[in-house]
Amino acid sequence: MEFKHKPVMLDECIQGLKIKPDGIYIDGTLGGAGHSKEIAKRLSKQGMLIGIDRDEEALQAAKENLKEFQNVKYIHNNHDHIKEILENLKLEKVDGILLDLGVSSYQLDERNRGFSYLGENELDMRMDKTQELTAKEIINTYEEERLANIIYEYGEERFSRRIAKNICLARKEKTITTTKQLVQIIEKSIPRAKQKEGHPAKRTFQAIRIEVNNEIKPLYATVKNCIECLKPMGRLCIITFHSLEDRAVKNAYREAKGKCTCPKDLPYCVCGAKSFGKIVTQKPIIASQEEQLENSRSRSAKLRIFEKK
Protein backbone atom coordinates (compact mmCIF):
# COMPACT_ATOMS: atom_id res chain seq x y z
CA MET A 1 0.00 0.00 0.00
CA GLU A 2 1.24 3.48 -0.88
CA PHE A 3 2.22 5.61 2.11
CA LYS A 4 -0.17 8.57 1.83
CA HIS A 5 -0.04 11.30 4.40
CA LYS A 6 -1.19 14.83 3.66
CA PRO A 7 1.04 17.20 5.65
CA VAL A 8 -0.87 19.39 8.08
CA MET A 9 -0.24 23.17 8.03
CA LEU A 10 2.62 22.70 5.56
CA ASP A 11 3.10 26.39 4.69
CA GLU A 12 2.86 27.45 8.33
CA CYS A 13 5.53 24.91 9.34
CA ILE A 14 7.91 25.91 6.55
CA GLN A 15 7.55 29.59 7.44
CA GLY A 16 7.90 28.79 11.14
CA LEU A 17 11.20 26.95 10.64
CA LYS A 18 12.82 29.93 8.85
CA ILE A 19 14.94 27.58 6.77
CA LYS A 20 18.54 28.51 5.94
CA PRO A 21 19.84 26.86 2.74
CA ASP A 22 23.00 25.59 4.49
CA GLY A 23 21.26 24.66 7.76
CA ILE A 24 20.72 21.30 9.48
CA TYR A 25 17.08 20.35 10.03
CA ILE A 26 15.37 17.43 11.72
CA ASP A 27 11.97 16.02 10.85
CA GLY A 28 11.39 13.92 13.97
CA THR A 29 8.21 12.36 12.57
CA LEU A 30 9.24 11.73 8.96
CA GLY A 31 6.20 9.71 7.86
CA GLY A 32 5.65 9.95 4.10
CA ALA A 33 8.01 12.98 3.99
CA GLY A 34 5.30 15.53 3.13
CA HIS A 35 6.86 18.22 5.31
CA SER A 36 10.41 16.99 4.67
CA LYS A 37 10.14 17.30 0.91
CA GLU A 38 9.45 21.02 1.24
CA ILE A 39 12.33 21.40 3.71
CA ALA A 40 14.70 19.53 1.38
CA LYS A 41 13.72 21.72 -1.59
CA ARG A 42 14.95 24.76 0.33
CA LEU A 43 18.33 23.32 1.28
CA SER A 44 21.57 23.73 -0.68
CA LYS A 45 24.14 20.93 -1.04
CA GLN A 46 25.73 22.26 2.15
CA GLY A 47 22.47 21.80 4.08
CA MET A 48 21.29 18.58 5.72
CA LEU A 49 17.96 16.99 6.52
CA ILE A 50 17.70 14.29 9.18
CA GLY A 51 14.51 12.23 9.00
CA ILE A 52 13.54 10.19 12.06
CA ASP A 53 10.69 7.70 12.29
CA ARG A 54 9.97 4.65 14.43
CA ASP A 55 7.93 3.09 11.61
CA GLU A 56 10.22 1.26 9.16
CA GLU A 57 7.51 1.28 6.49
CA ALA A 58 7.38 5.09 6.76
CA LEU A 59 11.16 5.31 6.34
CA GLN A 60 11.05 3.19 3.19
CA ALA A 61 8.27 5.36 1.74
CA ALA A 62 10.18 8.53 2.65
CA LYS A 63 13.34 7.27 0.93
CA GLU A 64 11.31 6.80 -2.25
CA ASN A 65 9.66 10.23 -1.97
CA LEU A 66 12.97 11.96 -1.28
CA LYS A 67 15.17 10.00 -3.70
CA GLU A 68 16.01 13.16 -5.69
CA PHE A 69 17.74 14.65 -2.63
CA GLN A 70 21.23 13.49 -1.68
CA ASN A 71 21.64 15.35 1.62
CA VAL A 72 19.11 13.35 3.69
CA LYS A 73 19.94 10.97 6.55
CA TYR A 74 17.31 8.39 7.56
CA ILE A 75 17.13 7.23 11.16
CA HIS A 76 14.96 4.38 12.48
CA ASN A 77 14.39 5.61 16.00
CA ASN A 78 12.06 7.62 18.22
CA HIS A 79 12.30 11.42 18.44
CA ASP A 80 12.30 10.99 22.24
CA HIS A 81 15.96 9.93 21.81
CA ILE A 82 16.97 13.05 19.88
CA LYS A 83 20.09 13.79 21.95
CA GLU A 84 21.41 10.26 21.50
CA ILE A 85 20.64 10.40 17.75
CA LEU A 86 22.65 13.61 17.33
CA GLU A 87 25.52 12.18 19.36
CA ASN A 88 25.64 9.14 17.06
CA LEU A 89 25.73 11.49 14.04
CA LYS A 90 28.50 13.49 15.76
CA LEU A 91 26.37 16.63 15.63
CA GLU A 92 25.98 19.06 18.53
CA LYS A 93 23.24 21.46 17.43
CA VAL A 94 20.79 21.93 14.56
CA ASP A 95 18.98 24.88 12.98
CA GLY A 96 15.45 23.57 13.22
CA ILE A 97 13.28 20.66 14.35
CA LEU A 98 9.76 19.67 13.28
CA LEU A 99 7.50 17.23 15.14
CA ASP A 100 4.11 16.29 13.65
CA LEU A 101 2.68 14.12 16.42
CA GLY A 102 0.02 11.43 16.34
CA VAL A 103 -0.85 8.64 13.91
CA SER A 104 -0.47 8.95 10.13
CA SER A 105 -3.21 8.48 7.55
CA TYR A 106 -1.31 5.47 6.18
CA GLN A 107 -1.20 3.75 9.56
CA LEU A 108 -4.95 4.23 9.94
CA ASP A 109 -5.67 3.04 6.40
CA GLU A 110 -3.36 0.02 6.54
CA ARG A 111 -5.87 -2.18 8.36
CA ASN A 112 -3.44 -4.96 9.30
CA ARG A 113 -1.63 -2.52 11.60
CA GLY A 114 -4.67 -2.60 13.90
CA PHE A 115 -5.04 1.18 14.32
CA SER A 116 -8.44 1.31 12.65
CA TYR A 117 -11.74 0.39 14.26
CA LEU A 118 -13.12 -0.49 10.81
CA GLY A 119 -12.96 -4.10 9.62
CA GLU A 120 -11.49 -7.07 11.46
CA ASN A 121 -7.77 -7.11 12.06
CA GLU A 122 -5.26 -8.16 14.67
CA LEU A 123 -5.02 -5.87 17.71
CA ASP A 124 -1.56 -4.39 17.21
CA MET A 125 -1.29 -0.54 17.00
CA ARG A 126 2.52 -0.47 17.17
CA MET A 127 4.15 2.38 15.28
CA ASP A 128 7.43 0.52 15.67
CA LYS A 129 6.88 -3.15 14.83
CA THR A 130 10.09 -4.12 16.66
CA GLN A 131 8.69 -3.19 20.07
CA GLU A 132 7.05 -5.90 22.18
CA LEU A 133 4.01 -4.16 23.70
CA THR A 134 0.88 -4.41 21.54
CA ALA A 135 -2.76 -3.40 21.91
CA LYS A 136 -3.63 -7.08 22.33
CA GLU A 137 -1.42 -7.33 25.40
CA ILE A 138 -2.87 -4.17 26.95
CA ILE A 139 -6.46 -5.23 26.35
CA ASN A 140 -5.90 -8.74 27.75
CA THR A 141 -3.54 -8.10 30.69
CA TYR A 142 -4.07 -4.62 32.16
CA GLU A 143 -6.16 -4.48 35.32
CA GLU A 144 -9.66 -3.02 34.99
CA GLU A 145 -8.90 0.22 36.83
CA ARG A 146 -5.75 0.87 34.82
CA LEU A 147 -7.63 0.25 31.57
CA ALA A 148 -10.44 2.59 32.62
CA ASN A 149 -7.98 5.35 33.54
CA ILE A 150 -6.15 5.08 30.20
CA ILE A 151 -9.40 5.17 28.20
CA TYR A 152 -10.64 8.15 30.21
CA GLU A 153 -7.39 10.16 30.24
CA TYR A 154 -6.11 9.51 26.72
CA GLY A 155 -9.47 9.04 25.00
CA GLU A 156 -11.61 11.45 27.04
CA GLU A 157 -14.24 8.72 26.95
CA ARG A 158 -17.15 9.25 29.38
CA PHE A 159 -18.01 5.55 29.44
CA SER A 160 -14.44 4.42 30.18
CA ARG A 161 -15.34 2.48 33.34
CA ARG A 162 -18.13 0.56 31.65
CA ILE A 163 -15.90 -0.22 28.64
CA ALA A 164 -13.04 -1.44 30.88
CA LYS A 165 -15.42 -3.60 32.92
CA ASN A 166 -16.88 -5.21 29.80
CA ILE A 167 -13.41 -5.80 28.32
CA CYS A 168 -12.40 -7.66 31.50
CA LEU A 169 -15.60 -9.72 31.48
CA ALA A 170 -15.19 -10.63 27.80
CA ARG A 171 -11.55 -11.68 28.11
CA LYS A 172 -12.47 -14.15 30.87
CA GLU A 173 -14.50 -16.02 28.26
CA LYS A 174 -11.82 -15.85 25.54
CA THR A 175 -8.79 -13.79 24.56
CA ILE A 176 -9.60 -10.58 22.66
CA THR A 177 -7.44 -10.73 19.53
CA THR A 178 -9.13 -8.60 16.86
CA THR A 179 -10.23 -5.01 16.38
CA LYS A 180 -13.76 -6.23 15.60
CA GLN A 181 -14.06 -8.00 18.97
CA LEU A 182 -12.97 -4.83 20.77
CA VAL A 183 -15.36 -2.65 18.75
CA GLN A 184 -18.29 -4.94 19.61
CA ILE A 185 -17.47 -4.68 23.33
CA ILE A 186 -17.26 -0.86 23.11
CA GLU A 187 -20.54 -0.63 21.19
CA LYS A 188 -22.29 -2.70 23.89
CA SER A 189 -20.82 -0.43 26.58
CA ILE A 190 -22.08 2.89 25.21
CA PRO A 191 -25.84 3.64 25.20
CA ARG A 192 -27.22 3.75 21.65
CA ALA A 193 -28.46 7.32 22.14
CA LYS A 194 -24.88 8.45 22.88
CA GLN A 195 -23.38 6.85 19.75
CA LYS A 196 -24.27 9.69 17.39
CA GLU A 197 -21.03 11.66 17.86
CA GLY A 198 -18.83 9.78 15.38
CA HIS A 199 -17.82 6.12 15.70
CA PRO A 200 -18.30 4.85 19.28
CA ALA A 201 -14.87 3.16 19.29
CA LYS A 202 -12.89 6.20 18.13
CA ARG A 203 -11.93 7.52 21.57
CA THR A 204 -11.04 4.13 23.05
CA PHE A 205 -8.88 3.19 20.05
CA GLN A 206 -7.07 6.53 20.34
CA ALA A 207 -6.41 5.90 24.02
CA ILE A 208 -5.05 2.38 23.50
CA ARG A 209 -2.85 3.59 20.62
CA ILE A 210 -1.36 6.35 22.80
CA GLU A 211 -0.61 3.81 25.55
CA VAL A 212 0.93 1.27 23.15
CA ASN A 213 3.28 3.87 21.67
CA ASN A 214 3.90 5.87 24.87
CA GLU A 215 3.03 9.09 23.06
CA ILE A 216 2.31 11.42 26.00
CA LYS A 217 4.52 10.63 29.01
CA PRO A 218 7.97 11.45 27.49
CA LEU A 219 6.74 14.44 25.47
CA TYR A 220 7.50 17.21 27.99
CA ALA A 221 11.11 16.02 28.36
CA THR A 222 11.42 15.52 24.59
CA VAL A 223 10.39 19.13 23.93
CA LYS A 224 13.01 20.39 26.38
CA ASN A 225 15.66 18.15 24.82
CA CYS A 226 14.77 19.44 21.36
CA ILE A 227 15.22 23.02 22.53
CA GLU A 228 18.63 22.14 23.98
CA CYS A 229 19.63 20.69 20.60
CA LEU A 230 18.94 23.94 18.73
CA LYS A 231 21.55 26.48 17.65
CA PRO A 232 20.97 30.15 18.59
CA MET A 233 17.95 31.43 16.61
CA GLY A 234 17.02 27.83 15.79
CA ARG A 235 13.31 27.03 15.62
CA LEU A 236 11.20 24.17 17.02
CA CYS A 237 7.80 23.59 15.39
CA ILE A 238 5.42 21.08 16.98
CA ILE A 239 1.98 20.05 15.73
CA THR A 240 -0.25 18.37 18.31
CA PHE A 241 -3.64 16.68 17.92
CA HIS A 242 -4.56 15.91 21.54
CA SER A 243 -5.17 18.24 24.48
CA LEU A 244 -2.61 16.39 26.63
CA GLU A 245 0.04 16.71 23.89
CA ASP A 246 -0.67 20.41 23.52
CA ARG A 247 -0.50 20.96 27.28
CA ALA A 248 2.90 19.22 27.50
CA VAL A 249 4.30 21.33 24.66
CA LYS A 250 2.87 24.57 26.06
CA ASN A 251 4.26 23.90 29.54
CA ALA A 252 7.70 22.92 28.22
CA TYR A 253 7.82 26.09 26.11
CA ARG A 254 6.85 28.23 29.10
CA GLU A 255 9.55 26.73 31.28
CA ALA A 256 12.17 27.11 28.54
CA LYS A 257 11.17 30.74 28.09
CA GLY A 258 11.82 31.28 31.82
CA LYS A 259 10.01 33.60 34.17
CA CYS A 260 11.43 35.69 36.98
CA THR A 261 9.63 34.95 40.26
CA CYS A 262 11.29 37.72 42.27
CA PRO A 263 9.16 40.34 44.06
CA LYS A 264 8.62 43.36 41.80
CA ASP A 265 10.18 45.77 44.31
CA LEU A 266 13.62 44.07 44.03
CA PRO A 267 16.06 46.12 41.92
CA TYR A 268 17.45 43.00 40.16
CA CYS A 269 16.70 39.29 39.71
CA VAL A 270 17.88 36.93 42.46
CA CYS A 271 15.76 33.85 41.68
CA GLY A 272 18.16 32.62 39.00
CA ALA A 273 15.49 32.23 36.31
CA LYS A 274 17.13 31.38 32.99
CA SER A 275 15.61 31.88 29.57
CA PHE A 276 16.48 29.57 26.66
CA GLY A 277 14.54 31.60 24.11
CA LYS A 278 11.11 32.91 23.20
CA ILE A 279 7.70 31.51 22.35
CA VAL A 280 6.96 32.69 18.80
CA THR A 281 3.28 31.66 18.94
CA GLN A 282 1.57 33.12 22.01
CA LYS A 283 -1.55 31.32 20.82
CA PRO A 284 -1.32 28.12 18.77
CA ILE A 285 -1.72 28.36 15.00
CA ILE A 286 -4.66 26.34 13.68
CA ALA A 287 -5.37 25.19 10.13
CA SER A 288 -7.32 27.45 7.80
CA GLN A 289 -10.99 26.71 7.16
CA GLU A 290 -10.06 25.64 3.64
CA GLU A 291 -7.51 23.12 4.90
CA GLN A 292 -9.90 21.80 7.54
CA LEU A 293 -12.45 21.09 4.81
CA GLU A 294 -9.85 19.40 2.59
CA ASN A 295 -8.08 17.43 5.35
CA SER A 296 -10.19 16.35 8.32
CA ARG A 297 -7.03 15.42 10.28
CA SER A 298 -6.09 19.11 10.46
CA ARG A 299 -9.24 20.08 12.42
CA SER A 300 -7.77 19.23 15.82
CA ALA A 301 -4.21 20.31 14.94
CA LYS A 302 -2.34 23.02 16.85
CA LEU A 303 1.07 24.37 15.87
CA ARG A 304 3.35 25.95 18.47
CA ILE A 305 6.76 27.45 17.66
CA PHE A 306 9.74 28.20 19.92
CA GLU A 307 12.93 30.08 19.01
CA LYS A 308 16.22 29.39 20.81
CA LYS A 309 18.03 32.33 22.34
C-alpha positions as CSV (number, residue, x, y, z in Angstrom):
1,M,0.0,0.0,0.0
2,E,1.2,3.5,-0.9
3,F,2.2,5.6,2.1
4,K,-0.2,8.6,1.8
5,H,0.0,11.3,4.4
6,K,-1.2,14.8,3.7
7,P,1.0,17.2,5.7
8,V,-0.9,19.4,8.1
9,M,-0.2,23.2,8.0
10,L,2.6,22.7,5.6
11,D,3.1,26.4,4.7
12,E,2.9,27.5,8.3
13,C,5.5,24.9,9.3
14,I,7.9,25.9,6.5
15,Q,7.5,29.6,7.4
16,G,7.9,28.8,11.1
17,L,11.2,26.9,10.6
18,K,12.8,29.9,8.9
19,I,14.9,27.6,6.8
20,K,18.5,28.5,5.9
21,P,19.8,26.9,2.7
22,D,23.0,25.6,4.5
23,G,21.3,24.7,7.8
24,I,20.7,21.3,9.5
25,Y,17.1,20.3,10.0
26,I,15.4,17.4,11.7
27,D,12.0,16.0,10.9
28,G,11.4,13.9,14.0
29,T,8.2,12.4,12.6
30,L,9.2,11.7,9.0
31,G,6.2,9.7,7.9
32,G,5.7,9.9,4.1
33,A,8.0,13.0,4.0
34,G,5.3,15.5,3.1
35,H,6.9,18.2,5.3
36,S,10.4,17.0,4.7
37,K,10.1,17.3,0.9
38,E,9.4,21.0,1.2
39,I,12.3,21.4,3.7
40,A,14.7,19.5,1.4
41,K,13.7,21.7,-1.6
42,R,14.9,24.8,0.3
43,L,18.3,23.3,1.3
44,S,21.6,23.7,-0.7
45,K,24.1,20.9,-1.0
46,Q,25.7,22.3,2.2
47,G,22.5,21.8,4.1
48,M,21.3,18.6,5.7
49,L,18.0,17.0,6.5
50,I,17.7,14.3,9.2
51,G,14.5,12.2,9.0
52,I,13.5,10.2,12.1
53,D,10.7,7.7,12.3
54,R,10.0,4.7,14.4
55,D,7.9,3.1,11.6
56,E,10.2,1.3,9.2
57,E,7.5,1.3,6.5
58,A,7.4,5.1,6.8
59,L,11.2,5.3,6.3
60,Q,11.0,3.2,3.2
61,A,8.3,5.4,1.7
62,A,10.2,8.5,2.6
63,K,13.3,7.3,0.9
64,E,11.3,6.8,-2.2
65,N,9.7,10.2,-2.0
66,L,13.0,12.0,-1.3
67,K,15.2,10.0,-3.7
68,E,16.0,13.2,-5.7
69,F,17.7,14.6,-2.6
70,Q,21.2,13.5,-1.7
71,N,21.6,15.3,1.6
72,V,19.1,13.3,3.7
73,K,19.9,11.0,6.5
74,Y,17.3,8.4,7.6
75,I,17.1,7.2,11.2
76,H,15.0,4.4,12.5
77,N,14.4,5.6,16.0
78,N,12.1,7.6,18.2
79,H,12.3,11.4,18.4
80,D,12.3,11.0,22.2
81,H,16.0,9.9,21.8
82,I,17.0,13.1,19.9
83,K,20.1,13.8,21.9
84,E,21.4,10.3,21.5
85,I,20.6,10.4,17.7
86,L,22.6,13.6,17.3
87,E,25.5,12.2,19.4
88,N,25.6,9.1,17.1
89,L,25.7,11.5,14.0
90,K,28.5,13.5,15.8
91,L,26.4,16.6,15.6
92,E,26.0,19.1,18.5
93,K,23.2,21.5,17.4
94,V,20.8,21.9,14.6
95,D,19.0,24.9,13.0
96,G,15.5,23.6,13.2
97,I,13.3,20.7,14.4
98,L,9.8,19.7,13.3
99,L,7.5,17.2,15.1
100,D,4.1,16.3,13.7
101,L,2.7,14.1,16.4
102,G,0.0,11.4,16.3
103,V,-0.8,8.6,13.9
104,S,-0.5,8.9,10.1
105,S,-3.2,8.5,7.5
106,Y,-1.3,5.5,6.2
107,Q,-1.2,3.7,9.6
108,L,-4.9,4.2,9.9
109,D,-5.7,3.0,6.4
110,E,-3.4,0.0,6.5
111,R,-5.9,-2.2,8.4
112,N,-3.4,-5.0,9.3
113,R,-1.6,-2.5,11.6
114,G,-4.7,-2.6,13.9
115,F,-5.0,1.2,14.3
116,S,-8.4,1.3,12.6
117,Y,-11.7,0.4,14.3
118,L,-13.1,-0.5,10.8
119,G,-13.0,-4.1,9.6
120,E,-11.5,-7.1,11.5
121,N,-7.8,-7.1,12.1
122,E,-5.3,-8.2,14.7
123,L,-5.0,-5.9,17.7
124,D,-1.6,-4.4,17.2
125,M,-1.3,-0.5,17.0
126,R,2.5,-0.5,17.2
127,M,4.2,2.4,15.3
128,D,7.4,0.5,15.7
129,K,6.9,-3.1,14.8
130,T,10.1,-4.1,16.7
131,Q,8.7,-3.2,20.1
132,E,7.1,-5.9,22.2
133,L,4.0,-4.2,23.7
134,T,0.9,-4.4,21.5
135,A,-2.8,-3.4,21.9
136,K,-3.6,-7.1,22.3
137,E,-1.4,-7.3,25.4
138,I,-2.9,-4.2,26.9
139,I,-6.5,-5.2,26.4
140,N,-5.9,-8.7,27.8
141,T,-3.5,-8.1,30.7
142,Y,-4.1,-4.6,32.2
143,E,-6.2,-4.5,35.3
144,E,-9.7,-3.0,35.0
145,E,-8.9,0.2,36.8
146,R,-5.8,0.9,34.8
147,L,-7.6,0.3,31.6
148,A,-10.4,2.6,32.6
149,N,-8.0,5.3,33.5
150,I,-6.2,5.1,30.2
151,I,-9.4,5.2,28.2
152,Y,-10.6,8.2,30.2
153,E,-7.4,10.2,30.2
154,Y,-6.1,9.5,26.7
155,G,-9.5,9.0,25.0
156,E,-11.6,11.5,27.0
157,E,-14.2,8.7,27.0
158,R,-17.1,9.3,29.4
159,F,-18.0,5.6,29.4
160,S,-14.4,4.4,30.2
161,R,-15.3,2.5,33.3
162,R,-18.1,0.6,31.6
163,I,-15.9,-0.2,28.6
164,A,-13.0,-1.4,30.9
165,K,-15.4,-3.6,32.9
166,N,-16.9,-5.2,29.8
167,I,-13.4,-5.8,28.3
168,C,-12.4,-7.7,31.5
169,L,-15.6,-9.7,31.5
170,A,-15.2,-10.6,27.8
171,R,-11.6,-11.7,28.1
172,K,-12.5,-14.1,30.9
173,E,-14.5,-16.0,28.3
174,K,-11.8,-15.8,25.5
175,T,-8.8,-13.8,24.6
176,I,-9.6,-10.6,22.7
177,T,-7.4,-10.7,19.5
178,T,-9.1,-8.6,16.9
179,T,-10.2,-5.0,16.4
180,K,-13.8,-6.2,15.6
181,Q,-14.1,-8.0,19.0
182,L,-13.0,-4.8,20.8
183,V,-15.4,-2.7,18.7
184,Q,-18.3,-4.9,19.6
185,I,-17.5,-4.7,23.3
186,I,-17.3,-0.9,23.1
187,E,-20.5,-0.6,21.2
188,K,-22.3,-2.7,23.9
189,S,-20.8,-0.4,26.6
190,I,-22.1,2.9,25.2
191,P,-25.8,3.6,25.2
192,R,-27.2,3.8,21.7
193,A,-28.5,7.3,22.1
194,K,-24.9,8.4,22.9
195,Q,-23.4,6.8,19.8
196,K,-24.3,9.7,17.4
197,E,-21.0,11.7,17.9
198,G,-18.8,9.8,15.4
199,H,-17.8,6.1,15.7
200,P,-18.3,4.8,19.3
201,A,-14.9,3.2,19.3
202,K,-12.9,6.2,18.1
203,R,-11.9,7.5,21.6
204,T,-11.0,4.1,23.0
205,F,-8.9,3.2,20.1
206,Q,-7.1,6.5,20.3
207,A,-6.4,5.9,24.0
208,I,-5.1,2.4,23.5
209,R,-2.9,3.6,20.6
210,I,-1.4,6.3,22.8
211,E,-0.6,3.8,25.6
212,V,0.9,1.3,23.1
213,N,3.3,3.9,21.7
214,N,3.9,5.9,24.9
215,E,3.0,9.1,23.1
216,I,2.3,11.4,26.0
217,K,4.5,10.6,29.0
218,P,8.0,11.4,27.5
219,L,6.7,14.4,25.5
220,Y,7.5,17.2,28.0
221,A,11.1,16.0,28.4
222,T,11.4,15.5,24.6
223,V,10.4,19.1,23.9
224,K,13.0,20.4,26.4
225,N,15.7,18.1,24.8
226,C,14.8,19.4,21.4
227,I,15.2,23.0,22.5
228,E,18.6,22.1,24.0
229,C,19.6,20.7,20.6
230,L,18.9,23.9,18.7
231,K,21.6,26.5,17.6
232,P,21.0,30.2,18.6
233,M,18.0,31.4,16.6
234,G,17.0,27.8,15.8
235,R,13.3,27.0,15.6
236,L,11.2,24.2,17.0
237,C,7.8,23.6,15.4
238,I,5.4,21.1,17.0
239,I,2.0,20.0,15.7
240,T,-0.2,18.4,18.3
241,F,-3.6,16.7,17.9
242,H,-4.6,15.9,21.5
243,S,-5.2,18.2,24.5
244,L,-2.6,16.4,26.6
245,E,0.0,16.7,23.9
246,D,-0.7,20.4,23.5
247,R,-0.5,21.0,27.3
248,A,2.9,19.2,27.5
249,V,4.3,21.3,24.7
250,K,2.9,24.6,26.1
251,N,4.3,23.9,29.5
252,A,7.7,22.9,28.2
253,Y,7.8,26.1,26.1
254,R,6.9,28.2,29.1
255,E,9.5,26.7,31.3
256,A,12.2,27.1,28.5
257,K,11.2,30.7,28.1
258,G,11.8,31.3,31.8
259,K,10.0,33.6,34.2
260,C,11.4,35.7,37.0
261,T,9.6,34.9,40.3
262,C,11.3,37.7,42.3
263,P,9.2,40.3,44.1
264,K,8.6,43.4,41.8
265,D,10.2,45.8,44.3
266,L,13.6,44.1,44.0
267,P,16.1,46.1,41.9
268,Y,17.4,43.0,40.2
269,C,16.7,39.3,39.7
270,V,17.9,36.9,42.5
271,C,15.8,33.9,41.7
272,G,18.2,32.6,39.0
273,A,15.5,32.2,36.3
274,K,17.1,31.4,33.0
275,S,15.6,31.9,29.6
276,F,16.5,29.6,26.7
277,G,14.5,31.6,24.1
278,K,11.1,32.9,23.2
279,I,7.7,31.5,22.3
280,V,7.0,32.7,18.8
281,T,3.3,31.7,18.9
282,Q,1.6,33.1,22.0
283,K,-1.6,31.3,20.8
284,P,-1.3,28.1,18.8
285,I,-1.7,28.4,15.0
286,I,-4.7,26.3,13.7
287,A,-5.4,25.2,10.1
288,S,-7.3,27.5,7.8
289,Q,-11.0,26.7,7.2
290,E,-10.1,25.6,3.6
291,E,-7.5,23.1,4.9
292,Q,-9.9,21.8,7.5
293,L,-12.5,21.1,4.8
294,E,-9.8,19.4,2.6
295,N,-8.1,17.4,5.3
296,S,-10.2,16.3,8.3
297,R,-7.0,15.4,10.3
298,S,-6.1,19.1,10.5
299,R,-9.2,20.1,12.4
300,S,-7.8,19.2,15.8
301,A,-4.2,20.3,14.9
302,K,-2.3,23.0,16.9
303,L,1.1,24.4,15.9
304,R,3.3,26.0,18.5
305,I,6.8,27.5,17.7
306,F,9.7,28.2,19.9
307,E,12.9,30.1,19.0
308,K,16.2,29.4,20.8
309,K,18.0,32.3,22.3
